[in-house]
Amino acid sequence: MKLVLSYDASHLTSDYLEQALNKSAVNTSFNISTTQYFSQDRVKKVFNAAQKSGSLSADFNGAQLDSSELGNAVKSAGTKVSISVNTAQSTPISTLLNALELAGDTKTFSAEFNGAQLTGDNLEKAISAAGNKSSISLNTAQNLSSSHLEKVLSVAGSSKNISLDFNGAQLDPQETIEAVKKAGEKTSISVNTAQSLSKQTLLDLLKAAANSKILSADFNGAQLTISTFTEALKAAGSKTALSINTAQSISKSNLLNLASLAGTTKTLAMEFNGSQTNVADLIDVIKKSGTKTSIRVNTAQNLNSDDLVDVINAAGSSKNLSLTFDGSRLTGNNLQRAVSAAGSKTTVIVTNAYRTPINVILNIVDTAG
């Protein structure tokens, strides 16, 4: 099994994170948000401690960075550490380029820009400077003009790792289809709120991606047309991933049909709300899912303890299952039971881990290994 603990650095005044890191082994990974709240000395200590864990991801807010802070963090990062910067459009470009240079081809680094707030050609500069293990992402990509979008894809070529995310309710269909066609082999394109796309646009996007382009599309289960999604799943190529959030809004029969259709060849993810899901239906869907289908349950802390174990047992060691617990809303020993019962392909995620009692954290870290 895999255990993932997520911390908000702005709320970490004790050494609870360090205690968990020192207890961890390869099956436990850590995510830190607002890392800019840590002193540079603490960042270095945390990064050093992370080398015995599975991995550590440290995210910085690009609008709040000190000029030397990011560079020093990159220098301190070992092989288990990845560094990311959100709102990168707010980071001085010199600071960002310095971090990319320090990352080179050996450090894992990423920066995310907002497509509605870009300045000059800073995005293109960042893409050009990115090394083999660095990636540049752009959200709200639908805000770029077709010429700007084409330029970004040209700069990325086939050697840079970039990702472009479009809002399905706001994108220009033809521009997005052209972007998919022109995308390089390391460029990934994603569409959120994909249920807002017309059936024809959706199928045209999938056709453009075929088996050579990296494409993903996320649908709201309460708003999608099941027949359209079924056609999309049939048309999806080998590098296309489709996902459904609020999957509990879809009937059991339709969910089982989708799982059957995905089989072992289509990449499909279905996310359920743990407080709104019929557990028996969820178990049946898990049992039906193939090797490339992932079942995700958020608010897993709201599941009855015995039901939770039944869900995990249904996944066994062959099904891809992830369970997300809010560490500030745990009841009883649900989390501990989940970690103990989890199979080899089950991931347990704890958000707000800084609000989980430290004895519970150390217990599950020890169990996970």
C-alpha positions as CSV (number, residue, x, y, z in Angstrom):
1,M,0.0,0.0,0.0
2,K,0.9,3.6,-0.3
3,L,0.3,6.3,2.3
4,V,0.3,10.0,1.4
5,L,0.3,12.7,4.1
6,S,-0.5,16.3,3.2
7,Y,0.6,19.2,5.4
8,D,0.0,23.0,5.2
9,A,3.2,24.7,6.3
10,S,1.4,27.8,7.4
11,H,-0.1,25.7,10.2
12,L,2.9,23.7,11.3
13,T,4.5,25.3,14.4
14,S,5.6,22.0,16.0
15,D,8.0,19.3,14.7
16,Y,5.2,16.9,13.9
17,L,6.2,16.8,10.2
18,E,9.8,16.0,11.1
19,Q,8.6,13.2,13.5
20,A,6.6,11.6,10.7
21,L,9.5,11.9,8.2
22,N,11.9,10.3,10.6
23,K,9.5,7.4,11.2
24,S,8.7,6.9,7.5
25,A,10.0,4.5,4.9
26,V,9.5,4.0,1.1
27,N,5.7,3.4,1.3
28,T,5.0,6.8,2.8
29,S,5.0,10.1,0.8
30,F,4.5,13.7,1.9
31,N,3.0,16.7,0.3
32,I,3.6,20.2,1.7
33,S,1.7,23.3,0.6
34,T,2.6,26.9,1.3
35,T,6.2,25.8,1.9
36,Q,7.3,29.5,1.8
37,Y,6.1,29.7,5.4
38,F,9.1,27.5,6.5
39,S,12.4,29.1,7.3
40,Q,15.1,28.2,4.8
41,D,16.9,26.3,7.6
42,R,13.7,24.2,8.2
43,V,13.3,23.6,4.5
44,K,16.8,22.1,4.4
45,K,16.2,19.9,7.4
46,V,12.9,18.6,6.1
47,F,14.4,17.9,2.7
48,N,17.2,16.0,4.3
49,A,14.8,13.9,6.4
50,A,12.7,13.1,3.3
51,Q,15.5,11.0,1.8
52,K,14.3,7.9,3.7
53,S,10.6,8.4,2.7
54,G,8.9,7.4,-0.5
55,S,8.9,11.0,-1.7
56,L,8.3,14.6,-0.7
57,S,6.6,17.3,-2.7
58,A,7.0,20.9,-1.6
59,D,4.8,23.5,-3.2
60,F,5.5,27.3,-3.0
61,N,3.2,30.2,-3.7
62,G,4.9,32.2,-6.4
63,A,3.4,35.5,-5.2
64,Q,4.9,35.1,-1.8
65,L,8.5,33.9,-2.5
66,D,11.6,35.6,-1.2
67,S,14.1,36.1,-4.0
68,S,16.6,33.6,-2.6
69,E,14.2,31.2,-1.0
70,L,13.3,29.2,-4.1
71,G,16.9,28.9,-5.3
72,N,18.1,27.6,-1.9
73,A,15.2,25.1,-1.8
74,V,16.2,23.7,-5.2
75,K,19.8,23.5,-4.1
76,S,18.7,21.5,-1.0
77,A,16.4,19.1,-2.8
78,G,17.6,15.5,-3.0
79,T,16.5,12.7,-5.3
80,K,13.3,12.1,-3.3
81,V,12.2,15.8,-3.3
82,S,10.1,17.6,-6.0
83,I,9.5,21.3,-5.9
84,S,6.6,23.1,-7.4
85,V,5.6,26.8,-7.7
86,N,1.9,27.8,-8.2
87,T,0.9,31.2,-9.5
88,A,4.3,31.2,-11.2
89,Q,3.1,34.2,-13.3
90,S,3.6,36.3,-10.0
91,T,7.2,35.1,-9.5
92,P,9.9,37.4,-10.9
93,I,11.0,35.7,-14.1
94,S,14.7,36.0,-13.0
95,T,13.9,34.1,-9.8
96,L,12.1,31.4,-11.8
97,L,14.8,31.1,-14.5
98,N,17.4,30.8,-11.8
99,A,15.5,27.9,-10.1
100,L,15.1,26.2,-13.5
101,E,18.9,26.5,-14.1
102,L,19.7,25.1,-10.7
103,A,17.3,22.2,-11.3
104,G,19.0,21.4,-14.6
105,D,18.4,17.9,-15.7
106,T,18.8,16.3,-12.2
107,K,16.2,18.0,-9.9
108,T,12.4,17.6,-10.2
109,F,10.8,21.0,-10.5
110,S,7.5,22.4,-11.8
111,A,5.9,25.7,-12.2
112,E,2.2,26.5,-12.9
113,F,1.1,29.7,-14.7
114,N,-2.4,31.2,-15.0
115,G,-3.3,31.7,-18.6
116,A,-5.4,34.7,-17.8
117,Q,-2.6,36.6,-16.1
118,L,0.5,36.0,-18.2
119,T,3.1,38.8,-18.7
120,G,5.0,39.1,-21.9
121,D,6.8,36.0,-23.0
122,N,7.6,34.8,-19.4
123,L,5.9,31.5,-20.0
124,E,7.9,30.8,-23.2
125,K,11.1,31.7,-21.3
126,A,10.3,29.2,-18.6
127,I,9.6,26.5,-21.1
128,S,12.8,27.1,-22.9
129,A,14.8,27.0,-19.7
130,A,13.2,23.8,-18.3
131,G,15.4,20.7,-18.0
132,N,14.6,17.1,-18.5
133,K,13.0,16.7,-15.0
134,S,11.2,20.1,-15.0
135,S,7.7,20.7,-16.2
136,I,5.7,23.8,-17.0
137,S,1.9,23.8,-16.7
138,L,-0.7,26.3,-17.7
139,N,-4.2,26.5,-16.3
140,T,-7.1,28.4,-18.0
141,A,-5.3,27.8,-21.2
142,Q,-8.4,28.8,-23.1
143,N,-7.5,32.4,-22.4
144,L,-4.5,32.3,-24.8
145,S,-5.1,33.4,-28.4
146,S,-4.6,30.8,-31.1
147,S,-1.3,32.4,-32.2
148,H,0.0,32.5,-28.6
149,L,-1.0,28.9,-28.0
150,E,0.7,27.9,-31.2
151,K,3.9,29.7,-30.1
152,V,3.9,27.9,-26.7
153,L,3.5,24.5,-28.4
154,S,6.3,25.4,-30.8
155,V,8.7,26.4,-28.0
156,A,7.9,23.2,-26.2
157,G,8.4,21.1,-29.3
158,S,9.0,17.4,-28.6
159,S,11.6,17.8,-25.8
160,K,9.9,19.9,-23.1
161,N,7.4,18.7,-20.5
162,I,4.4,21.0,-20.5
163,S,0.7,20.6,-19.7
164,L,-2.1,22.8,-20.8
165,D,-5.5,22.7,-19.0
166,F,-8.6,24.0,-20.7
167,N,-12.1,24.7,-19.2
168,G,-14.6,22.7,-21.3
169,A,-17.3,25.4,-20.8
170,Q,-15.1,28.2,-22.1
171,L,-12.7,26.8,-24.7
172,D,-12.8,27.3,-28.5
173,P,-13.4,23.9,-29.9
174,Q,-11.4,24.3,-33.1
175,E,-8.4,26.0,-31.3
176,T,-8.3,23.2,-28.8
177,I,-8.5,20.5,-31.4
178,E,-5.6,22.2,-33.3
179,A,-3.6,22.3,-30.0
180,V,-4.0,18.6,-29.6
181,K,-2.9,18.0,-33.1
182,K,0.2,20.2,-32.7
183,A,1.2,18.9,-29.3
184,G,4.6,17.4,-28.9
185,E,5.3,14.0,-27.5
186,K,5.9,15.4,-24.0
187,T,2.9,17.8,-24.0
188,S,-0.2,16.8,-22.2
189,I,-3.5,18.5,-22.7
190,S,-6.4,18.3,-20.2
191,V,-10.0,19.5,-20.3
192,N,-12.0,20.0,-17.1
193,T,-15.8,20.3,-17.0
194,A,-15.7,18.2,-20.1
195,Q,-19.4,17.4,-19.8
196,S,-19.9,21.0,-21.2
197,L,-18.4,20.0,-24.6
198,S,-20.7,19.0,-27.4
199,K,-20.7,15.4,-28.4
200,Q,-19.1,16.2,-31.7
201,T,-16.3,18.4,-30.2
202,L,-15.5,15.7,-27.6
203,L,-15.2,13.0,-30.3
204,D,-13.2,15.3,-32.5
205,L,-10.7,15.9,-29.6
206,L,-10.4,12.2,-29.1
207,K,-9.9,11.6,-32.8
208,A,-7.2,14.3,-32.9
209,A,-5.4,12.6,-29.9
210,A,-5.8,9.1,-31.4
211,N,-3.0,6.9,-29.9
212,S,-0.2,9.4,-30.1
213,K,-1.2,12.4,-28.0
214,I,-1.5,12.7,-24.3
215,L,-5.0,13.8,-23.5
216,S,-7.2,13.7,-20.4
217,A,-10.8,14.9,-19.8
218,D,-12.7,15.2,-16.5
219,F,-16.5,15.0,-16.3
220,N,-19.0,15.8,-13.6
221,G,-21.0,12.7,-13.0
222,A,-24.1,14.6,-12.1
223,Q,-24.1,16.6,-15.3
224,L,-22.8,14.2,-18.0
225,T,-24.9,12.5,-20.6
226,I,-24.1,8.8,-20.1
227,S,-24.5,7.9,-23.8
228,T,-22.0,10.6,-24.8
229,F,-19.5,9.5,-22.2
230,T,-19.9,5.9,-23.3
231,E,-19.0,6.8,-26.9
232,A,-16.1,8.9,-25.7
233,L,-14.7,5.9,-23.7
234,K,-15.0,3.7,-26.7
235,A,-13.2,6.3,-28.8
236,A,-10.4,7.0,-26.3
237,G,-6.9,6.2,-27.5
238,S,-4.1,4.5,-25.6
239,K,-2.7,7.8,-24.3
240,T,-6.1,9.2,-23.3
241,A,-7.4,9.2,-19.7
242,L,-11.0,9.9,-18.9
243,S,-12.2,10.6,-15.3
244,I,-15.6,11.2,-13.6
245,N,-16.0,13.1,-10.4
246,T,-19.2,12.8,-8.3
247,A,-19.5,9.3,-9.8
248,Q,-22.1,8.4,-7.1
249,S,-24.6,10.4,-9.1
250,I,-24.5,7.8,-11.9
251,S,-26.6,4.6,-11.6
252,K,-25.0,1.4,-10.6
253,S,-25.9,-0.3,-13.9
254,N,-24.2,2.5,-15.9
255,L,-21.2,2.4,-13.7
256,L,-20.8,-1.3,-14.2
257,N,-21.2,-0.9,-17.9
258,L,-18.5,1.7,-18.0
259,A,-16.1,-0.4,-15.9
260,S,-16.8,-3.3,-18.2
261,L,-16.3,-1.2,-21.3
262,A,-13.0,0.1,-20.0
263,G,-11.8,-3.4,-19.4
264,T,-8.0,-3.7,-19.4
265,T,-7.4,-1.3,-22.3
266,K,-9.0,2.1,-21.4
267,T,-7.7,4.4,-18.7
268,L,-10.6,5.4,-16.6
269,A,-11.0,6.9,-13.1
270,M,-14.2,7.3,-11.1
271,E,-14.3,9.3,-7.9
272,F,-17.0,8.9,-5.3
273,N,-18.1,11.0,-2.3
274,G,-17.8,8.8,0.7
275,S,-20.7,10.5,2.5
276,Q,-23.1,10.1,-0.4
277,T,-22.1,6.7,-1.8
278,N,-24.0,3.4,-1.6
279,V,-21.3,1.1,-0.3
280,A,-22.7,-2.1,-1.8
281,D,-22.8,-0.4,-5.2
282,L,-19.3,0.9,-4.7
283,I,-18.0,-2.6,-3.9
284,D,-19.6,-4.0,-7.0
285,V,-18.0,-1.3,-9.2
286,I,-14.6,-2.0,-7.6
287,K,-14.9,-5.7,-8.3
288,K,-15.8,-5.0,-11.9
289,S,-13.0,-2.6,-12.6
290,G,-10.1,-3.5,-14.8
291,T,-6.4,-3.0,-14.5
292,K,-6.4,0.5,-15.9
293,T,-9.4,1.7,-14.0
294,S,-9.0,3.6,-10.7
295,I,-11.6,4.0,-8.1
296,R,-11.3,7.0,-5.8
297,V,-13.2,7.8,-2.6
298,N,-13.0,11.3,-1.1
299,T,-14.3,12.1,2.4
300,A,-13.5,8.4,3.3
301,Q,-13.6,9.3,6.9
302,N,-17.5,9.4,6.6
303,L,-17.7,5.7,5.8
304,N,-18.6,3.3,8.5
305,S,-15.5,1.5,9.8
306,D,-16.7,-2.0,8.8
307,D,-17.9,-0.7,5.4
308,L,-14.5,0.9,4.9
309,V,-12.8,-2.5,5.4
310,D,-15.2,-4.2,3.1
311,V,-14.4,-1.6,0.4
312,I,-10.7,-2.2,0.9
313,N,-11.1,-6.0,0.9
314,A,-13.0,-5.8,-2.4
315,A,-10.0,-4.1,-4.0
316,G,-7.7,-6.7,-2.6
317,S,-4.2,-6.6,-4.1
318,S,-5.4,-6.3,-7.8
319,K,-7.6,-3.2,-8.0
320,N,-6.5,0.4,-8.0
321,L,-8.2,2.1,-5.1
322,S,-7.5,5.4,-3.4
323,L,-9.1,6.7,-0.2
324,T,-8.9,10.3,0.9
325,F,-9.4,11.1,4.6
326,D,-9.7,14.6,6.1
327,G,-7.3,14.5,8.9
328,S,-9.2,17.2,10.8
329,R,-12.5,15.1,10.8
330,L,-11.4,11.6,11.7
331,T,-13.7,9.5,13.9
332,G,-12.8,6.4,15.8
333,N,-10.0,4.3,14.3
334,N,-11.2,4.4,10.7
335,L,-7.9,5.6,9.4
336,Q,-5.8,3.1,11.3
337,R,-8.0,0.2,10.1
338,A,-7.8,1.5,6.5
339,V,-4.0,1.5,6.5
340,S,-3.8,-1.9,8.2
341,A,-6.2,-3.5,5.7
342,A,-5.0,-1.8,2.5
343,G,-3.8,-4.0,-0.4
344,S,-0.7,-3.4,-2.6
345,K,-2.6,-1.2,-5.0
346,T,-4.5,0.9,-2.5
347,T,-3.4,4.4,-1.6
348,V,-4.5,6.1,1.6
349,I,-4.3,9.9,1.5
350,V,-4.6,12.1,4.6
351,T,-5.3,15.8,4.0
352,N,-4.9,18.3,6.8
353,A,-2.5,15.9,8.4
354,Y,-1.2,18.6,10.7
355,R,-4.6,18.4,12.5
356,T,-4.4,14.6,13.0
357,P,-3.1,13.6,16.5
358,I,0.7,12.8,16.1
359,N,0.3,9.4,17.8
360,V,-2.2,8.4,15.0
361,I,0.2,9.7,12.3
362,L,3.2,7.8,13.7
363,N,1.1,4.7,14.1
364,I,0.0,4.7,10.4
365,V,3.4,5.6,9.2
366,D,4.9,2.7,11.1
367,T,2.2,0.4,9.6
368,A,2.7,1.6,6.1
369,G,6.5,1.3,6.2
